[in-house]
Amino acid sequence: MATYGHTQARSLWDPTIVRKAIAGAFLKLRPRTMAKNPVMFVVEVGSVLTTWRLVQDAIGSRGDLLFELQITAWLWLTVLFANFAEAMAEGRGKAQADTLRQARTDAIANRVLAEDRFEQVPAANLRKGDVVLVRAGEVIPADGEIISGVASVDESAITGESAPVIRESGGDRSAVTGGTRVLSDWIRARVTSEPGHTFLDRMIALVEGAERQKTPNEIALNILLAGLTIVFVIAVVTLQPFAIYSGAPQTLFVLIALLVCLIPTTIGGLLSAIGIAGMDRLIQHNVLAMSGRSVEAAGDVHTLLLDKTGTITLGNRQATAFVPLSGVTDVELADAAQLASLADETPEGRSIVVLAKERHGLRGRDLADKDATFIPFSAHTRMSGVDLAGRAIRKGAAEAIGAYVAANGGTAPSELDAIVDRIARAGGTPLVVADGSRPLGVVHLKDVVKGSMRQRFAALRAMGITTVMITGDNPRTAAAIAAEAGVDEFLAEATPEDKMALIKREQADGRLVAMTGDGTNDAPALAQADVGVAMNTGTQAAKEAGNMVDLDSNPTKLIEIVEIGKQLLITRGALTTFSIANDVAKYFAIIPAMFLATYPVLGAMNVMGLRTPQSAILSAVIFNAIVIVALVPLALRGIRYRPTGAAALLRRNLLIYGLGGIVAPFVGIKIIDVLVGVLHLA
């Protein structure tokens, strides 16, 4: 089965998508649909009027029917090409949604009735609050929160990543998604969604674009385009009385052709496609955006807040070093620490066993026949360990082990305090190990910063984005992690209220704020932020609060999100510049042609050397239609983003798309005029 993460491999002109887009272009001709795009709605109304007049002229055998037929046909093609561009953008999202639907399942769920009893029911019959048991090899039937158990889960149907992930009760890795599969062990999960409202259902709706709303910038641009259209409608309507007065009355076909060529049809035809394609490009990076508004906001983000645990760091403290006291060997300390951790199923305990094996070749031993008694961790004693063959090995907090050693008649040397202090200053957690009355040394536990963080944060800095790490750690630990990760600032001992206050302060200063997080305690901040990116490995509350979900759970994915947001804004601005510049060239093609017979002096404005008035008008209409199709790839791919200032970006737009928008029609219309003459079309 193809996975979601591989849908990005589809080519731009996938034959299946193109065929569906062609059909969609005709379906979108409904007036109610077209009215959402004022510019193209005017073109459709003009096409209807010319069609009606063409039929009248054909019945009455009057007028230049070949010219009228061509104008009418190209006006309809202009509308269809614009619809095709939008349908292509939507089609790419729908193709990805079809792949996601393969993750849906009619699985049978084990609904728990009592502690040791369950019944098998169709997954569709589950309701919010039900508890299900999922064992190795079974599909998780619905979105839920694990309430007991730990399991390895294959989430490739959702994320496209082949590596399984560990899901367990408690903490920020307890959320599971319907349609994923348990590979080992078992879990009990409480269903958190009603049928038809699962995370997968929301993903499918999002990638299909069904939930997409216009952004404020897009609405403003639509208003501008509608305003320009109204201005040109008035100009063209008032032109006819002047034409009659001058003795050169114009036909309906010429007037509508002039109107369609002068209004910003290029950007009007591509505007929706640009917005939808922005969301589609995010999906190709395994990020789901809940709205186009969030994609656009990402392009102007100034401050990025990142939750430390699970976002910047792996989320669990890991053993990274054994630091023995004088007179104790590394192997002796590692052996004692491993013995004390063999029954410890916490991530920290498992990491100690693994580190002892990797560093010193010590393998976990079967102590079942050695009369070993394991001492579980207690919040009261703040220690855990094992009693074995007359030995009482303990590991725990420095104060707790110090008291334990003293109670057994021993003394903790000052060297131990120095090691503990050094590890704490470095941002780590010191775990002291003792064998009865004899301290052995310290295990250095630390939050492991995810790979390439420093380089990624440097890239964000180059974009002008300030990174702020948010953590509940003390300032000393927070400072060490911040320095290692390479963030610009940090907020230590942060409560949910502190995060909200920081975001509101930034927003009050006029800055757009992005927040990434994965925990329930991050949900308020994710909801307040302009761009809230929830990690897919996080809790359901976090994913529902944010307006984006990163399926790969990579906090620095914001680099791609920002680039795509900037692409969206730059592409829209560039094509708007190109479209308006186009009108200048089309003006020189049509206006001289309309009045050349009455005012021969206007021939000086025929700088393209177009053959006849009819050829000039037809060539301009044809160019106006095909330029939309020619720009579809640019609208779907977006203009490549390069970190640069606003002034440089404006110069680039004017030089490339402004100048190009003027030059391209002069060249294109002239070529079409020559072809029209060769083919005797006018």
C-alpha positions, -999 to +999 in steps of 0.1 A: +000+000+000+013+034-009+019+056+021+009+092+027+044+104+029+051+092-007+023+112-024+047+141-030+063+120-057+033+127-081+044+147-111+029+182-118+011+169-149+000+135-135-024+122-163-051+112-138-051+146-121-051+164-155-081+143-167-101+151-135-091+188-137-104+190-173-138+177-161-137+199-131-131+230-153-165+224-169-182+216-135-170+249-121-189+269-148-219+271-125-226+308-119-228+303-081-192+289-082-179+315-106-194+343-086-167+336-059-141+349-084-154+384-096-129+387-124-136+354-140-174+358-134-173+389-156-155+369-183-181+342-181-209+368-184-191+382-214-189+348-229-226+342-224-234+376-241-211+369-271-226+334-275-261+348-274-252+374-301-233+348-322-265+327-323-285+357-334-261+367-361-259+331-373-297+329-376-298+363-393-268+356-415-252+389-406-218+399-392-184+383-395-193+349-382-158+334-383-144+363-362-173+362-338-170+325-334-133+327-326-137+355-301-166+336-284-146+303-283-115+320-268-135+338-242-150+305-230-115+289-231-103+318-209-128+308-183-121+271-187-083+276-184-088+296-151-111+268-138-085+242-149-058+259-129-079+258-098-090+222-104-054+212-109-045+226-075-075+209-059-068+177-078-034+173-063-049+175-028-076+151-037-051+126-050-033+127-017-067+123+001-073+092-019-041+077-006-050+087+029-084+069+025-064+037+022-055+041+058-091+038+067-102+005+079-133-016+087-114-031+116-130-050+144-124-033+177-120-050+211-142-028+233-134-033+269-164-042+291-145-049+324-110-055+335-108-090+320-137-089+295-141-073+261-165-076+231-157-074+194-175-046+176-170-028+142-148+002+146-176+024+132-197+015+163-172+030+188-182+061+206-162+088+224-152+075+259-151+038+249-120+019+260-104-005+235-077-032+238-053-033+208-027-061+206+003-068+184-007-070+148-041-052+152-051-019+138-059+009+162-097+014+154-101+051+164-082+081+177-075+078+214-054+083+245-035+054+259-046+047+295-024+017+301+003-003+283+032+005+260+036-006+224+055-001+192+032+015+166+035+016+128+023+051+117+036+049+081+000+050+068-003+085+082+033+099+082+050+079+055+078+071+079+087+034+080+103+035+115+079+026+142+073+048+172+068+040+209+034+050+224+028+047+261+004+059+288+012+091+306+033+120+293+031+135+258+034+103+238+000+088+247-020+099+217-028+073+190-044+077+156-070+055+141-057+035+111-022+029+125-011-006+135+004-020+168+035-040+161+044-053+195+029-056+230-005-041+237-023-009+248-056+001+262-068+034+248-098+056+255-115+067+223-114+106+219-134+111+188-168+103+173-171+083+141-165+105+111-146+130+132-112+113+136-079+129+129-077+109+097-111+123+086-099+158+093-067+152+074-087+140+043-110+170+045-080+193+048-060+180+019-091+180-003-093+218+003-129+215+015-122+234+046-100+261+030-110+297+037-096+328+019-069+346+038-072+384+047-045+391+021-063+371-005-096+388+003-079+422+000-065+412-034-099+400-045-113+434-036-086+452-055-092+430-086-129+435-083-123+472-081-101+472-112-127+452-130-155+476-121-133+505-133-127+489-167-164+478-171-173+515-167-146+526-191-156+501-218-193+509-214-187+546-217-164+540-247-192+530-270-209+565-270-176+580-279-171+555-306-206+562-321-199+599-319-167+595-338-183+574-364-167+541-355-193+522-334-179+489-320-195+455-320-204+437-288-176+412-295-149+439-297-161+457-266-162+424-245-128+414-260-114+448-249-129+444-214-116+408-209-081+418-221-079+449-198-092+434-166-066+414-146-077+380-159-043+364-154-041+368-117-079+364-114-076+330-131-047+319-109-055+334-075-074+304-061-048+280-075-020+299-058-037+296-024-046+260-027-011+251-040+004+267-009-014+243+013-006+214-011+032+222-008+029+220+030+012+186+026+041+174+005+063+182+036+040+162+058+025+192+074-013+197+076-025+233+076-060+238+090-065+270+069-048+291+042-047+319+068-020+300+088+001+293+057+001+330+049+008+341+084+038+317+084+054+339+057+056+368+081+066+351+114+090+370+135+092+349+167+092+312+171+085+296+205+096+260+210+087+237+238+119+220+250+108+185+260+099+164+230+104+193+206+140+204+209+150+174+229+140+137+224+117+140+254+132+115+278+164+119+298+191+095+286+222+082+304+252+097+286+282+090+309+293+072+340+314+094+364+331+072+391+346+085+423+383+081+431+391+045+437+361+032+416+365+020+381+342+029+352+333-008+348+325-012+385+301+019+385+285+008+352+279-027+365+263-015+397+241+010+378+230-016+353+221-041+381+200-014+398+182-007+365+174-041+352+139-040+365+135-002+358+112+001+328+114+039+327+133+054+297+160+066+320+165+031+335+165+014+300+191+039+288+214+030+317+213-007+308+220+002+271+249+026+280+266+000+302+263-025+274+276-001+247+305+013+268+317-017+287+301-048+270+279-055+301+248-074+291+216-076+311+217-107+333+189-131+344+187-126+381+155-147+386+175-176+402+198-154+422+174-144+449+174-108+438+149-083+452+142-052+431+134-020+449+110+001+428+113+039+427+093+057+454+085+094+455+091+091+493+126+076+492+135+091+457+156+059+451+153+025+434+177-004+432+183-041+439+192-063+469+214-091+456+238-116+474+244-094+504+247-062+483+222-033+485+227-012+454+207+020+451+205+048+426+187+081+430+188+118+439+220+130+455+203+140+488+185+107+490+216+085+483+236+107+508+211+100+535+210+063+526+248+060+528+249+078+561+222+055+575+244+025+566+274+041+584+291+056+554+301+091+544+297+108+510+330+125+500+332+161+489+342+149+455+307+136+450+292+170+456+316+185+431+305+160+404+268+165+411+272+203+409+292+201+376+266+179+360+237+201+372+255+232+358+259+215+325+221+211+323+221+174+332+205+154+359+229+136+383+219+101+394+241+089+423+248+052+427+258+036+460+265+000+471+254-001+507+276+024+527+299+030+497+291+057+471+304+046+437+298+076+415+272+094+393+253+086+362+249+117+339+214+119+326+204+146+302+178+156+277+193+147+243+190+175+218+177+163+184+202+162+156+211+192+134+192+216+158+220+242+158+222+244+120+185+245+117+181+274+142+209+292+124+189+290+092+158+304+110+180+332+123+191+340+087+154+344+079+151+370+106+132+347+130+140+348+167+139+314+184+128+311+221+130+278+240+102+273+266+108+249+294+098+241+330+135+235+339+154+257+363+173+286+346+207+268+349+195+237+331+176+257+306+206+279+298+228+248+291+202+232+268+196+265+250+233+269+244+237+234+231+206+237+208+216+272+195+183+290+203+184+328+207+165+331+240+149+309+266+121+311+292+128+289+322+103+276+348+076+285+324+039+278+332+012+277+306+003+312+317+039+324+312+038+311+276+006+328+269+019+361+284+050+359+262+030+354+231+006+382+239+036+406+245+051+398+211+017+402+194+011+435+212+044+447+196+030+439+162+050+406+157+035+374+143+043+345+166+047+308+158+046+281+185+056+245+183+047+220+210+034+186+218+019+185+253-014+193+268+002+222+287+012+236+253-024+237+240-033+273+252-001+287+237-007+268+204-042+283+202-030+318+210-001+318+185-006+331+149+009+298+137+005+269+161+024+238+149+015+207+169+037+176+168+019+145+156+036+126+185+019+149+209-014+148+228-048+151+211-053+185+230-022+199+214-032+187+179-066+202+182-053+236+196-028+242+168-036+253+132-010+230+118+001+194+125+036+182+117+033+145+109+070+140+112+072+157+147+102+178+136+101+212+154+125+228+129+100+220+101+090+256+106+118+265+082+099+247+054+066+262+067+080+297+067+096+293+032+063+280+018+044+309+035+068+333+019+065+315-014+028+319-013+030+357-007+058+362-033+041+341-059+008+360-055+026+394-056+047+384-087+018+371-107-003+402-098+025+424-110+028+403-142-010+405-148-013+442-144+018+448-166+002+426-193-026+452-196-002+478-209+008+457-239-028+446-246-038+482-246-014+489-275-028+460-294-065+467-291-071+504-287-054+514-320-072+486-338-106+498-327-103+534-340-076+530-368-102+534-396-116+567-382-083+581-368-054+569-390-030+588-367-035+560-341-014+538-364+016+553-346+005+534-316+005+501-335+040+494-323+036+457-328+028+461-365-003+440-363-019+433-396-056+442-392-079+454-365-096+420-363-063+402-362-051+425-334-082+419-313-083+381-319-045+378-312-049+397-279-078+375-268-059+343-277-028+354-258-050+365-228-063+329-226-032+308-231-010+328-207-032+315-179-023+279-188+014+288-193+016+301-158-002+271-141+031+254-133+045+286-117+013+290-096+014+254-084+052+252-077+055+287-064+084+311-069+116+300-051+122+318-018+156+334-012+163+353+021+163+389+010+149+423+021+116+438+010+133+464-012+153+438-030+122+417-034+103+446-049+131+453-074+132+417-084+094+416-089+094+448-110+124+437-131+114+401-138+076+400-136+068+437-142+091+441-172+084+405-183+046+412-181+051+441-205+075+424-229+058+389-231+025+402-246+043+422-272+062+391-283+033+367-278+006+388-295+029+394-325+036+357-330-001+349-327-009+377-352+015+361-377-001+327-372-036+341-375-026+356-408-009+324-421-040+304-412-064+330-426-084+332-394-089+369-396 
